[in-house]
Amino acid sequence: MNLTLSINPLNQIEADALIVPVVEGDAALPAGLESAKSWFDALKASGEFAGKSGELVILHQPAGFKAKRLVVAGAGKTLEPRTLTAAVVRSLKSKGVKTAALALASPSAGHVEAAAEGALLGNWESEKHKSKSDAKFLESFTIAASGDFEAALRRGRILGESQNFTRDLVNEPANLLAPLNLADRAKGMCLEVGLEFDVLDQDRMKQLGMGSLLGVAQGSAEPPALIVIRYKPTGKPSSTDHLGLVGKGVTFDTGGVSIKPSEGMEKMKYDMAGGAAVLGAMRAIAQLKPSIQVTAFVPAVENMVGSRAQRPGDIVTSYSGKTIEVLNTDAEGRLILADAVTYAKKQGCTHLVDAATLTGAIVVALGSINVGAFTNNDAMLNRVLTAAKAEGEKMWHMPCEDEYRDLLKSPYADLANIGPRGAGSISAAWFIREFVDETPWVHLDIAGTAWLDDNKPYMPKGPTGVGVRTFVRLAESW
């Protein structure tokens, strides 16, 4: 999609649709739309439009406008341009609209950026692999805003495209995106934006002693990969801190011998959404160039059932040297993250954030609205939550007190990979914390937020790309 800015009078903008957000309770249209005042007043008087979120009214061939349609969109009590723009774009493109413009009455850089992101996110579809798709797309989107907003537009474009890059990865079926395929896609992205790329293959991981990660991978014919991507700022970094982003990359999860129910198992291609979010964030970081060093780690495996598959009761030795009793092979994400965070620390990362579709328990606790956030360091958590709030990604602080560590006790190994049924998301987080030690760390459980099970006005069923914007903001604001 072509994204542009315009300072032309609103009635002089040529487009298939001119979108005008109206906040609930506002008395009038923004300046420049006076010729539509009588129509708008009548619309309000009839009760058809009150500015509530989701309301959309279209006036065709509006008198005095070059645009073919005037689209009045309810913004709710507070204008949130990202979601509003995404929803309107999805509605308009389904009607065959190819070009659209958004009128922002009192624009800010944040509004311009969010609107650009929303337009790109709303234009994305999941029908890539259909031989005949009915999907329609906007070709160009203009934001009407007077002021110097080129930098905001650029950042919005980069973030929107990077989030869609993540969604494309998560949307790929597992037969087309095995661990080595994911590594190839990551390498291509790195070549495109100028990042350092490395990958640890199975032999190298064996040499290092990554028994926790390799134990998960051993049941699959597809070899594992530990993807490593490095961003180094030009010139002297603003800090000696080194941010590590770690993303779970299970390209398909059967559950292993502790096999999942067949219903809904096809969705388990999304079990690499944390890794995909990390890759999307690095794509944006490379272009936005924050002043802190950032390295990404994506342990990529396929968790399958086979004659060589890991068994419940097996004991593996992690890269850290700690031994793990595997009580449930479907608690595999924490096993691969254990070796990945240990490797991240050995690579010099001073602060860590991981993202993983880790537990069904977090879905029970928070549904599909909030990401569960766990930490061993309140200052680090505040950094992440502040970044998330600035980017409109909802996260909720979950407990991770020392008492929960007892849930992972094992009589046979240093710790077990699961605890009892209660506090499942917390014991999973504590498992990762065991390998983080004292490094400031935040764990983001995105199991409920990385995938939409139903279509929303602003986004189709499928991958959301959650986490990308938060990671980028975290690096930029360090």
LOZA-749216 format. One record per residue (C-alpha): residue in three letters; x negated, z, y negated. Coordinates in nm, 4 decimals, m for minus. Example, Ala and Ser with C-alpha at 12.3 -4.5 7.8 and 13.67 -1.06 7.14 Angstrom:
2
SITE    aa          x          z          y
SITE   ala    m1.2300     0.7800     0.4500
SITE   ser    m1.3670     0.7140     0.1060
***
This chain:
478
SITE    aa          x          z          y
SITE   met     0.0000     0.0000     0.0000
SITE   asn    m0.1213    m0.0873    m0.3499
SITE   leu    m0.1123     0.2211    m0.5749
SITE   thr    m0.1233     0.1779    m0.9537
SITE   leu    m0.0538     0.3593    m1.2795
SITE   ser     0.1563     0.2248    m1.5665
SITE   ile     0.1969     0.3333    m1.9291
SITE   asn     0.4654     0.0713    m2.0018
SITE   pro     0.8061     0.1849    m2.1279
SITE   leu     1.0236     0.2678    m1.8310
SITE   asn     1.2757    m0.0051    m1.9018
SITE   gln     0.9920    m0.2627    m1.9034
SITE   ile     0.8553    m0.1796    m1.5574
SITE   glu     0.9141    m0.4574    m1.3082
SITE   ala     0.9917    m0.3301    m0.9582
SITE   asp     1.2546    m0.3484    m0.6898
SITE   ala     1.3339     0.0148    m0.7662
SITE   leu     1.2589     0.2582    m1.0502
SITE   ile     1.2760     0.6146    m0.9181
SITE   val     1.3759     0.8929    m1.1579
SITE   pro     1.3521     1.2522    m1.0274
SITE   val     1.6044     1.4913    m1.1816
SITE   val     1.5670     1.8666    m1.1405
SITE   glu     1.8833     2.0566    m1.0541
SITE   gly     2.0529     2.1759    m1.3743
SITE   asp     1.8812     1.9265    m1.6077
SITE   ala     2.1196     1.7917    m1.8662
SITE   ala     1.9819     1.4420    m1.9198
SITE   leu     1.7607     1.1615    m1.7998
SITE   pro     1.4015     1.1496    m1.9248
SITE   ala     1.3198     0.9682    m2.2484
SITE   gly     1.3095     0.5909    m2.2146
SITE   leu     1.6226     0.5713    m2.0009
SITE   glu     1.8797     0.5979    m2.2800
SITE   ser     2.0583     0.2755    m2.1795
SITE   ala     2.1617     0.4435    m1.8531
SITE   lys     2.2914     0.7607    m2.0233
SITE   ser     2.6631     0.6828    m2.0010
SITE   trp     2.6351     0.5945    m1.6309
SITE   phe     2.4384     0.9096    m1.5579
SITE   asp     2.6784     1.1330    m1.7541
SITE   ala     2.9712     0.9877    m1.5620
SITE   leu     2.7839     1.0412    m1.2365
SITE   lys     2.7350     1.4100    m1.3124
SITE   ala     3.0906     1.4540    m1.4337
SITE   ser     3.2251     1.3097    m1.1078
SITE   gly     3.0331     1.5699    m0.9063
SITE   glu     2.8467     1.3020    m0.7122
SITE   phe     2.5093     1.4163    m0.8384
SITE   ala     2.3802     1.7578    m0.9378
SITE   gly     2.0060     1.7181    m0.8844
SITE   lys     2.0053     1.9019    m0.5519
SITE   ser     1.7211     1.8230    m0.3144
SITE   gly     1.7963     1.5163    m0.1053
SITE   glu     2.0591     1.3659    m0.3359
SITE   leu     1.9999     0.9967    m0.4032
SITE   val     2.2089     0.7593    m0.6142
SITE   ile     2.1282     0.3933    m0.6764
SITE   leu     2.2444     0.1801    m0.9711
SITE   his     2.1930    m0.1900    m0.9008
SITE   gln     2.0959    m0.4301    m1.1782
SITE   pro     2.0875    m0.1608    m1.4496
SITE   ala     2.1500    m0.3043    m1.7950
SITE   gly     1.8446    m0.3048    m2.0187
SITE   phe     1.5934    m0.2611    m1.7319
SITE   lys     1.3544    m0.5038    m1.5683
SITE   ala     1.3730    m0.3021    m1.2451
SITE   lys     1.6345    m0.4275    m0.9986
SITE   arg     1.7525    m0.0764    m0.9141
SITE   leu     1.7598     0.2568    m1.0926
SITE   val     1.7262     0.5321    m0.8323
SITE   val     1.8130     0.8854    m0.9410
SITE   ala     1.6682     1.1373    m0.6936
SITE   gly     1.7562     1.5049    m0.6772
SITE   ala     1.4429     1.7190    m0.7005
SITE   gly     1.6053     2.0545    m0.6318
SITE   lys     1.5283     2.3582    m0.8448
SITE   thr     1.1584     2.2655    m0.8795
SITE   leu     0.9998     1.9209    m0.8742
SITE   glu     0.7709     1.8811    m0.5726
SITE   pro     0.6523     1.5204    m0.6068
SITE   arg     0.4861     1.4859    m0.2653
SITE   thr     0.7934     1.5570    m0.0535
SITE   leu     1.0372     1.3933    m0.2947
SITE   thr     0.8350     1.0724    m0.3174
SITE   ala     0.7862     1.0538     0.0590
SITE   ala     1.1607     1.0957     0.1183
SITE   val     1.2608     0.8359    m0.1418
SITE   val     1.0016     0.5866    m0.0165
SITE   arg     1.1338     0.6249     0.3386
SITE   ser     1.4897     0.5697     0.2194
SITE   leu     1.4123     0.2706    m0.0015
SITE   lys     1.1849     0.0836     0.2378
SITE   ser     1.4569     0.0988     0.5041
SITE   lys     1.6733    m0.0971     0.2585
SITE   gly     1.4113    m0.3691     0.2227
SITE   val     1.2588    m0.2501    m0.1037
SITE   lys     0.9014    m0.3782    m0.1326
SITE   thr     0.7923    m0.2532    m0.4756
SITE   ala     0.8798     0.0777    m0.6367
SITE   ala     0.7853     0.2808    m0.9423
SITE   leu     0.8177     0.6536    m1.0079
SITE   ala     0.8967     0.7856    m1.3556
SITE   leu     0.7352     1.1248    m1.4226
SITE   ala     0.8809     1.2800    m1.7393
SITE   ser     0.6070     1.5384    m1.8063
SITE   pro     0.3284     1.4341    m1.5731
SITE   ser     0.0288     1.6413    m1.4745
SITE   ala    m0.2729     1.5404    m1.2706
SITE   gly    m0.1320     1.7433    m0.9820
SITE   his     0.2006     1.5588    m0.9994
SITE   val     0.0330     1.2177    m1.0017
SITE   glu    m0.1902     1.3096    m0.7102
SITE   ala     0.0957     1.4521    m0.5036
SITE   ala     0.3184     1.1508    m0.5763
SITE   ala     0.0455     0.9138    m0.4584
SITE   glu     0.0046     1.1157    m0.1391
SITE   gly     0.3802     1.1244    m0.0854
SITE   ala     0.4142     0.7491    m0.1235
SITE   leu     0.1456     0.6864     0.1387
SITE   leu     0.2769     0.9528     0.3758
SITE   gly     0.6318     0.8229     0.3443
SITE   asn     0.5198     0.4660     0.4123
SITE   trp     0.3612     0.5562     0.7500
SITE   glu     0.5412     0.4726     1.0743
SITE   ser     0.4720     0.5517     1.4388
SITE   glu     0.5753     0.2153     1.5861
SITE   lys     0.2274     0.0632     1.6140
SITE   his     0.2577    m0.0161     1.9842
SITE   lys     0.6028    m0.1788     1.9815
SITE   ser     0.5915    m0.5509     2.0564
SITE   lys     0.8808    m0.5974     1.8152
SITE   ser     0.9136    m0.3322     1.5470
SITE   asp     1.1895    m0.2981     1.2908
SITE   ala     0.9679    m0.0838     1.0694
SITE   lys     0.9628    m0.1824     0.7032
SITE   phe     0.7006    m0.0940     0.4474
SITE   leu     0.6542    m0.0735     0.0725
SITE   glu     0.3849    m0.3099    m0.0518
SITE   ser     0.3167    m0.1471    m0.3882
SITE   phe     0.3945     0.1788    m0.5636
SITE   thr     0.3483     0.2454    m0.9342
SITE   ile     0.3440     0.5824    m1.1044
SITE   ala     0.4649     0.5644    m1.4636
SITE   ala     0.2681     0.8294    m1.6481
SITE   ser     0.1001     0.8277    m1.9879
SITE   gly    m0.2419     0.9915    m1.9800
SITE   asp    m0.5769     0.9685    m1.8063
SITE   phe    m0.4775     1.0090    m1.4416
SITE   glu    m0.7085     0.7639    m1.2652
SITE   ala    m0.9048     1.0451    m1.0953
SITE   ala    m0.5821     1.2085    m0.9767
SITE   leu    m0.4528     0.8778    m0.8428
SITE   arg    m0.7812     0.8193    m0.6582
SITE   arg    m0.7791     1.1652    m0.5012
SITE   gly    m0.4166     1.1215    m0.3979
SITE   arg    m0.4951     0.7863    m0.2391
SITE   ile    m0.7938     0.9252    m0.0476
SITE   leu    m0.6015     1.2277     0.0802
SITE   gly    m0.2934     1.0257     0.1738
SITE   glu    m0.4974     0.7638     0.3580
SITE   ser    m0.7029     1.0315     0.5347
SITE   gln    m0.3937     1.2210     0.6446
SITE   asn    m0.2499     0.8947     0.7782
SITE   phe    m0.5814     0.8305     0.9567
SITE   thr    m0.5297     1.1644     1.1311
SITE   arg    m0.1699     1.0773     1.2161
SITE   asp    m0.2809     0.7445     1.3656
SITE   leu    m0.5262     0.9266     1.5934
SITE   val    m0.2718     1.1859     1.7075
SITE   asn    m0.0138     0.9136     1.7687
SITE   glu    m0.2397     0.7262     2.0130
SITE   pro    m0.1440     0.7581     2.3814
SITE   ala    m0.4022     0.9187     2.6057
SITE   asn    m0.4681     0.5994     2.8027
SITE   leu    m0.5984     0.4457     2.4799
SITE   leu    m0.7685     0.7549     2.3378
SITE   ala    m0.9804     0.9362     2.5952
SITE   pro    m1.2613     1.1632     2.4688
SITE   leu    m1.5200     0.8834     2.4401
SITE   asn    m1.2647     0.6620     2.2626
SITE   leu    m1.2087     0.9414     2.0126
SITE   ala    m1.5853     0.9598     1.9618
SITE   asp    m1.5956     0.5845     1.8986
SITE   arg    m1.3161     0.6112     1.6415
SITE   ala    m1.5001     0.8968     1.4722
SITE   lys    m1.8216     0.6936     1.4658
SITE   gly    m1.6421     0.3978     1.3080
SITE   met    m1.4996     0.6239     1.0385
SITE   cys    m1.8446     0.7669     0.9679
SITE   leu    m1.9941     0.4197     0.9281
SITE   glu    m1.7109     0.3290     0.6910
SITE   val    m1.7547     0.6241     0.4534
SITE   gly    m2.1223     0.7105     0.4976
SITE   leu    m2.1342     1.0244     0.7123
SITE   glu    m2.3948     1.1321     0.9677
SITE   phe    m2.2613     1.1022     1.3215
SITE   asp    m2.3832     1.2527     1.6463
SITE   val    m2.2282     1.3155     1.9857
SITE   leu    m2.3334     1.5427     2.2701
SITE   asp    m2.2596     1.3798     2.6039
SITE   gln    m2.1915     1.5535     2.9330
SITE   asp    m2.5579     1.5655     3.0358
SITE   arg    m2.6667     1.7175     2.7062
SITE   met    m2.3930     1.9820     2.7292
SITE   lys    m2.5053     2.0669     3.0816
SITE   gln    m2.8625     2.1101     2.9577
SITE   leu    m2.7412     2.3463     2.6855
SITE   gly    m2.5253     2.5463     2.9269
SITE   met    m2.1800     2.4773     2.7822
SITE   gly    m2.0047     2.5936     3.0975
SITE   ser    m1.6831     2.6917     2.9202
SITE   leu    m1.6245     2.3440     2.7764
SITE   leu    m1.7430     2.1592     3.0870
SITE   gly    m1.5207     2.3682     3.3116
SITE   val    m1.2134     2.2292     3.1363
SITE   ala    m1.3422     1.8704     3.1581
SITE   gln    m1.4426     1.8730     3.5255
SITE   gly    m1.1002     1.7778     3.6621
SITE   ser    m1.0876     1.4482     3.4739
SITE   ala    m1.2532     1.1153     3.5449
SITE   glu    m1.2960     1.0830     3.1672
SITE   pro    m1.6240     1.2417     3.0535
SITE   pro    m1.6163     1.4914     2.7645
SITE   ala    m1.7849     1.4578     2.4274
SITE   leu    m1.8782     1.7042     2.1540
SITE   ile    m1.8455     1.5079     1.8305
SITE   val    m2.0613     1.6272     1.5397
SITE   ile    m2.0238     1.4873     1.1859
SITE   arg    m2.2388     1.5982     0.8942
SITE   tyr    m2.1734     1.5745     0.5217
SITE   lys    m2.4593     1.6647     0.2901
SITE   pro    m2.4031     1.6631    m0.0872
SITE   thr    m2.6248     1.4493    m0.3023
SITE   gly    m2.8722     1.6555    m0.5004
SITE   lys    m2.9015     2.0299    m0.4630
SITE   pro    m2.5958     2.1974    m0.3028
SITE   ser    m2.4073     2.4428    m0.5229
SITE   ser    m2.4429     2.7082    m0.2546
SITE   thr    m2.6534     2.7964     0.0473
SITE   asp    m2.3255     2.8340     0.2361
SITE   his    m2.2615     2.5824     0.5122
SITE   leu    m1.8966     2.5243     0.6029
SITE   gly    m1.8179     2.4399     0.9650
SITE   leu    m1.4851     2.2752     1.0552
SITE   val    m1.4015     2.2914     1.4251
SITE   gly    m1.1067     2.1042     1.5768
SITE   lys    m0.9640     2.1208     1.9277
SITE   gly    m0.9833     1.7748     2.0832
SITE   val    m0.7891     1.7801     2.4116
SITE   thr    m0.6875     1.4150     2.4314
SITE   phe    m0.4342     1.4976     2.7020
SITE   asp    m0.3347     1.8298     2.8509
SITE   thr    m0.1590     1.8484     3.1862
SITE   gly    m0.2320     2.2199     3.1994
SITE   gly    m0.4691     2.1599     3.4891
SITE   val    m0.3952     2.3454     3.8123
SITE   ser    m0.1686     2.5761     3.6059
SITE   ile     0.0320     2.2611     3.5447
SITE   lys     0.2865     2.2298     3.2658
SITE   pro     0.6537     2.1479     3.3264
SITE   ser     0.7120     1.7720     3.3339
SITE   glu     0.9700     1.7856     3.0532
SITE   gly     0.7957     1.7148     2.7258
SITE   met     0.4519     1.6655     2.8813
SITE   glu     0.4246     1.3222     2.7172
SITE   lys     0.3847     1.5040     2.3857
SITE   met     0.0564     1.6521     2.5081
SITE   lys    m0.1305     1.3538     2.3645
SITE   tyr    m0.1034     1.5579     2.0422
SITE   asp    m0.3268     1.8335     2.1815
SITE   met    m0.6175     1.6850     1.9841
SITE   ala    m0.4376     1.7207     1.6499
SITE   gly    m0.6813     1.9888     1.5319
SITE   gly    m0.9753     1.7617     1.6026
SITE   ala    m0.7998     1.4704     1.4337
SITE   ala    m0.7333     1.6837     1.1243
SITE   val    m1.1013     1.7725     1.1042
SITE   leu    m1.1949     1.4031     1.1290
SITE   gly    m0.9430     1.3083     0.8604
SITE   ala    m1.0744     1.5820     0.6334
SITE   met    m1.4318     1.4596     0.6761
SITE   arg    m1.3200     1.1082     0.5856
SITE   ala    m1.1860     1.2417     0.2553
SITE   ile    m1.4785     1.4790     0.1951
SITE   ala    m1.7241     1.1901     0.2221
SITE   gln    m1.5444     1.0102    m0.0619
SITE   leu    m1.4652     1.3075    m0.2853
SITE   lys    m1.8172     1.4512    m0.2512
SITE   pro    m1.7876     1.8300    m0.2857
SITE   ser    m2.1092     2.0175    m0.3557
SITE   ile    m2.1198     2.2215    m0.0328
SITE   gln    m2.2613     2.1141     0.3019
SITE   val    m1.9865     2.0574     0.5597
SITE   thr    m2.0259     1.9867     0.9306
SITE   ala    m1.7426     1.9051     1.1687
SITE   phe    m1.7354     1.9753     1.5416
SITE   val    m1.4737     1.8269     1.7739
SITE   pro    m1.4997     1.9222     2.1417
SITE   ala    m1.3137     1.6375     2.3136
SITE   val    m1.1958     1.6689     2.6734
SITE   glu    m0.9103     1.5699     2.8998
SITE   asn    m0.7507     1.8553     3.0972
SITE   met    m0.6386     1.7049     3.4265
SITE   val    m0.5414     1.8001     3.7799
SITE   gly    m0.7772     1.6748     4.0510
SITE   ser    m0.9909     1.7751     4.3459
SITE   arg    m1.2681     1.8843     4.1096
SITE   ala    m1.0409     2.0623     3.8626
SITE   gln    m1.1091     2.4163     3.7495
SITE   arg    m0.9100     2.6787     3.9439
SITE   pro    m0.7450     3.0028     3.8296
SITE   gly    m0.9906     3.2786     3.9151
SITE   asp    m1.3007     3.0698     3.8436
SITE   ile    m1.5707     3.2360     3.6357
SITE   val    m1.7699     3.0218     3.3934
SITE   thr    m2.0670     3.0984     3.1727
SITE   ser    m2.0243     2.9926     2.8126
SITE   tyr    m2.2917     2.8518     2.5822
SITE   ser    m2.3195     3.1978     2.4261
SITE   gly    m2.4051     3.3487     2.7651
SITE   lys    m2.0796     3.5412     2.7916
SITE   thr    m1.8881     3.4988     3.1174
SITE   ile    m1.5184     3.4118     3.1276
SITE   glu    m1.2633     3.4621     3.4044
SITE   val    m1.0245     3.1686     3.3908
SITE   leu    m0.6861     3.3185     3.4734
SITE   asn    m0.4883     3.0172     3.3510
SITE   thr    m0.6230     2.6626     3.3283
SITE   asp    m0.3577     2.5789     3.0677
SITE   ala    m0.5339     2.8133     2.8248
SITE   glu    m0.8033     2.5488     2.7919
SITE   gly    m0.8253     2.4975     2.4170
SITE   arg    m0.9892     2.8335     2.3552
SITE   leu    m1.2433     2.7569     2.6297
SITE   ile    m1.3707     2.4425     2.4606
SITE   leu    m1.3594     2.6046     2.1164
SITE   ala    m1.5742     2.8933     2.2418
SITE   asp    m1.8683     2.6633     2.3078
SITE   ala    m1.8014     2.4569     1.9948
SITE   val    m1.8074     2.7543     1.7553
SITE   thr    m2.1219     2.8865     1.9249
SITE   tyr    m2.2867     2.5480     1.8722
SITE   ala    m2.1649     2.5412     1.5092
SITE   lys    m2.3324     2.8758     1.4442
SITE   lys    m2.6564     2.7556     1.6029
SITE   gln    m2.6403     2.4515     1.3731
SITE   gly    m2.6522     2.6821     1.0725
SITE   cys    m2.2863     2.7092     0.9730
SITE   thr    m2.2330     3.0275     0.7720
SITE   his    m1.8526     3.0027     0.7491
SITE   leu    m1.6120     2.8618     1.0073
SITE   val    m1.2556     2.7351     1.0171
SITE   asp    m1.1008     2.6030     1.3358
SITE   ala    m0.7719     2.4202     1.3835
SITE   ala    m0.6034     2.3943     1.7199
SITE   thr    m0.2693     2.3281     1.8821
SITE   leu    m0.3444     2.6449     2.0712
SITE   thr    m0.0351     2.8390     2.1793
SITE   gly     0.3345     2.8109     2.2408
SITE   ala     0.3488     3.1713     2.1247
SITE   ile     0.2847     3.0689     1.7637
SITE   val     0.5841     2.8338     1.7843
SITE   val     0.7996     3.1249     1.8982
SITE   ala     0.6677     3.3363     1.6104
SITE   leu     0.6690     3.0868     1.3234
SITE   gly     0.8563     2.7771     1.4391
SITE   ser     0.7579     2.4477     1.2799
SITE   ile     0.7335     2.5765     0.9218
SITE   asn     0.4122     2.7787     0.8944
SITE   val     0.0663     2.7500     1.0439
SITE   gly    m0.0512     3.0783     1.1937
SITE   ala    m0.3726     3.1972     1.0245
SITE   phe    m0.6030     3.4534     1.1873
SITE   thr    m0.9304     3.5914     1.0563
SITE   asn    m1.2144     3.8396     1.0879
SITE   asn    m1.2800     3.8264     0.7133
SITE   asp    m1.0154     3.8707     0.4436
SITE   ala    m1.2203     3.6983     0.1730
SITE   met    m1.2554     3.3894     0.3915
SITE   leu    m0.8848     3.3936     0.4707
SITE   asn    m0.8007     3.4144     0.0995
SITE   arg    m1.0107     3.1033     0.0381
SITE   val    m0.8186     2.9136     0.3050
SITE   leu    m0.4740     3.0373     0.1994
SITE   thr    m0.5449     2.9547    m0.1652
SITE   ala    m0.6495     2.6026    m0.0668
SITE   ala    m0.3413     2.5640     0.1532
SITE   lys    m0.1058     2.6783    m0.1230
SITE   ala    m0.2621     2.4364    m0.3707
SITE   glu    m0.2039     2.1532    m0.1223
SITE   gly     0.1498     2.2482    m0.0228
SITE   glu     0.0627     2.3389     0.3381
SITE   lys     0.2373     2.6584     0.4466
SITE   met     0.0321     2.9188     0.6335
SITE   trp     0.1079     3.2755     0.7359
SITE   his    m0.1433     3.5545     0.7897
SITE   met    m0.1204     3.6814     1.1474
SITE   pro    m0.2814     4.0081     1.2691
SITE   cys    m0.6124     4.0096     1.4540
SITE   glu    m0.7013     4.3816     1.4683
SITE   asp    m0.9608     4.5226     1.7050
SITE   glu    m0.6989     4.6782     1.9331
SITE   tyr    m0.5893     4.3318     2.0503
SITE   arg    m0.9329     4.2709     2.2029
SITE   asp    m0.8334     4.4938     2.4963
SITE   leu    m0.5766     4.2307     2.6020
SITE   leu    m0.8649     4.0128     2.7249
SITE   lys    m1.0367     4.2672     2.9509
SITE   ser    m1.1415     4.1422     3.2944
SITE   pro    m1.2788     4.3463     3.5864
SITE   tyr    m1.4908     4.0500     3.6979
SITE   ala    m1.6277     3.8859     3.3806
SITE   asp    m1.7036     3.9674     3.0177
SITE   leu    m1.3519     3.8599     2.9241
SITE   ala    m1.0472     3.6736     3.0561
SITE   asn    m0.9136     3.3577     2.8950
SITE   ile    m0.5595     3.4958     2.8623
SITE   gly    m0.3940     3.8322     2.8109
SITE   pro    m0.0440     3.9510     2.9025
SITE   arg     0.2660     3.7683     2.7799
SITE   gly     0.3011     3.9672     2.4576
SITE   ala     0.0983     3.8730     2.1487
SITE   gly    m0.0081     3.5455     2.3083
SITE   ser    m0.1188     3.3741     1.9884
SITE   ile    m0.3146     3.6842     1.8829
SITE   ser    m0.5032     3.7237     2.2106
SITE   ala    m0.5850     3.3504     2.1956
SITE   ala    m0.7255     3.3939     1.8462
SITE   trp    m0.9197     3.6997     1.9600
SITE   phe    m1.0750     3.4972     2.2395
SITE   ile    m1.2261     3.2593     1.9820
SITE   arg    m1.3232     3.5533     1.7615
SITE   glu    m1.5296     3.6884     2.0517
SITE   phe    m1.7639     3.3917     2.0122
SITE   val    m1.7590     3.3827     1.6327
SITE   asp    m1.8957     3.7401     1.6177
SITE   glu    m1.9530     3.8402     1.2526
SITE   thr    m1.9498     3.4898     1.0993
SITE   pro    m1.6659     3.4685     0.8420
SITE   trp    m1.3987     3.2716     1.0257
SITE   val    m1.0385     3.1576     1.0065
SITE   his    m0.8420     3.0232     1.3019
SITE   leu    m0.5423     2.8011     1.2320
SITE   asp    m0.2908     2.7681     1.5152
SITE   ile    m0.1089     2.4425     1.4359
SITE   ala     0.0854     2.4100     1.7623
SITE   gly     0.4196     2.4273     1.5805
SITE   thr     0.3304     2.2214     1.2742
SITE   ala     0.1161     1.9307     1.3967
SITE   trp     0.4103     1.7392     1.5436
SITE   leu     0.7696     1.6867     1.4301
SITE   asp     1.0188     1.6781     1.7161
SITE   asp     1.2878     1.5185     1.4975
SITE   asn     1.2961     1.2784     1.2059
SITE   lys     1.2920     1.4353     0.8609
SITE   pro     1.3881     1.2616     0.5348
SITE   tyr     1.0220     1.2704     0.4258
SITE   met     0.8521     1.2060     0.7622
SITE   pro     0.9363     1.0441     1.0968
SITE   lys     0.9225     1.2164     1.4325
SITE   gly     0.5616     1.2473     1.5419
SITE   pro     0.2291     1.3632     1.3987
SITE   thr     0.2151     1.5341     1.0596
SITE   gly    m0.1580     1.5446     0.9845
SITE   val    m0.1350     1.9111     0.8881
SITE   gly    m0.4609     2.0744     0.7828
SITE   val    m0.6331     1.7714     0.6305
SITE   arg    m0.5519     1.8532     0.2688
SITE   thr    m0.6322     2.2235     0.3097
SITE   phe    m0.9752     2.1518     0.4577
SITE   val    m1.0616     1.9134     0.1749
SITE   arg    m0.9460     2.1528    m0.0963
SITE   leu    m1.1414     2.4350     0.0699
SITE   ala    m1.4630     2.2339     0.0528
SITE   glu    m1.4007     2.1139    m0.3040
SITE   ser    m1.3194     2.4588    m0.4389
SITE   trp    m1.6078     2.6431    m0.2690
***
